[in-house]
Amino acid sequence: MQVLQEFYTQATRPTRSDRLTHEIAAGLVTAWTRFRVQPVNLQIMASALEIASTHGFSYWDSAVVAAAEALGCEHLYTEDLSHGRQVGGVAIVNPFR
């Protein structure tokens, strides 16, 4: 859920030269809900706080990792975290490496 919110915020940001309209960004968010979406609940928050403490990630990055782990993801593709790092059952993969 948090990643969908972040996408919408960044894609429609007024300072972005290639920003998307509300209609296009909202349509993409709606289309992506056909995939499983992990809400940020108290369990995810508690896991995120533990991950942040243990691995030194920001709370927001830790919440993404916690949500991925809760969904049973084996790999998390992101350029924001350390490539090759293992957090619980989730391997961090930078797709641009």
C-alpha positions as CSV (number, residue, x, y, z in Angstrom):
1,M,0.0,0.0,0.0
2,Q,2.8,2.4,1.0
3,V,4.6,1.8,-2.4
4,L,1.4,2.6,-4.3
5,Q,1.0,5.9,-2.3
6,E,4.6,6.8,-3.0
7,F,4.2,6.1,-6.7
8,Y,1.2,8.4,-6.9
9,T,2.9,11.1,-4.9
10,Q,6.1,11.1,-7.0
11,A,4.4,10.6,-10.4
12,T,2.1,13.6,-9.9
13,R,4.6,15.9,-8.2
14,P,4.2,19.4,-9.6
15,T,7.9,20.0,-9.9
16,R,8.4,16.9,-12.1
17,S,8.8,17.8,-15.7
18,D,7.2,14.6,-16.9
19,R,4.6,14.3,-14.3
20,L,1.5,12.2,-14.8
21,T,-2.0,13.6,-14.6
22,H,-4.1,12.5,-11.6
23,E,-6.3,10.4,-14.0
24,I,-3.3,8.4,-15.4
25,A,-1.6,7.9,-12.1
26,A,-4.8,6.9,-10.3
27,G,-5.6,4.5,-13.2
28,L,-2.2,2.9,-12.8
29,V,-2.7,2.5,-9.1
30,T,-6.1,0.9,-9.7
31,A,-4.6,-1.4,-12.3
32,W,-1.9,-2.6,-9.9
33,T,-4.4,-3.5,-7.2
34,R,-5.0,-6.7,-9.2
35,F,-1.8,-7.9,-7.4
36,R,-1.7,-8.7,-3.7
37,V,-1.4,-5.5,-1.7
38,Q,-0.1,-5.6,1.9
39,P,-1.7,-2.9,4.0
40,V,0.6,-1.2,6.6
41,N,-1.0,-2.5,9.9
42,L,0.4,-2.8,13.4
43,Q,2.2,-6.1,12.6
44,I,3.9,-4.5,9.6
45,M,4.8,-1.4,11.6
46,A,6.3,-3.5,14.5
47,S,8.3,-5.5,12.0
48,A,9.5,-2.3,10.2
49,L,10.6,-0.9,13.5
50,E,12.6,-4.0,14.2
51,I,14.2,-4.0,10.7
52,A,15.1,-0.4,11.1
53,S,16.8,-1.0,14.4
54,T,18.6,-4.1,13.2
55,H,19.6,-3.1,9.7
56,G,19.8,0.7,9.9
57,F,17.3,1.3,7.2
58,S,14.8,4.2,7.3
59,Y,11.4,3.4,8.7
60,W,9.8,3.7,5.3
61,D,12.3,1.4,3.6
62,S,11.9,-1.0,6.5
63,A,8.1,-1.0,6.1
64,V,8.5,-1.9,2.4
65,V,10.8,-4.8,3.4
66,A,8.4,-5.9,6.2
67,A,5.4,-5.8,3.8
68,A,7.4,-7.9,1.2
69,E,8.3,-10.4,3.9
70,A,4.7,-10.6,5.1
71,L,3.6,-11.4,1.5
72,G,6.2,-14.2,1.2
73,C,8.3,-12.4,-1.4
74,E,11.7,-13.9,-1.8
75,H,13.2,-10.9,-3.7
76,L,12.6,-7.1,-3.3
77,Y,13.6,-5.2,-6.4
78,T,14.7,-1.7,-5.4
79,E,17.5,0.8,-6.1
80,D,17.1,2.3,-2.6
81,L,18.6,-0.5,-0.5
82,S,21.9,-2.4,-0.5
83,H,22.1,-4.9,-3.4
84,G,22.6,-8.5,-2.2
85,R,21.5,-7.8,1.4
86,Q,19.3,-10.5,3.0
87,V,16.6,-9.3,5.5
88,G,14.8,-12.2,7.0
89,G,13.5,-14.2,4.0
90,V,13.8,-11.3,1.6
91,A,16.8,-10.8,-0.7
92,I,17.4,-7.1,-1.8
93,V,18.1,-6.9,-5.5
94,N,19.0,-3.7,-7.4
95,P,17.6,-4.2,-10.9
96,F,20.0,-1.6,-12.3
97,R,23.2,-3.4,-11.3
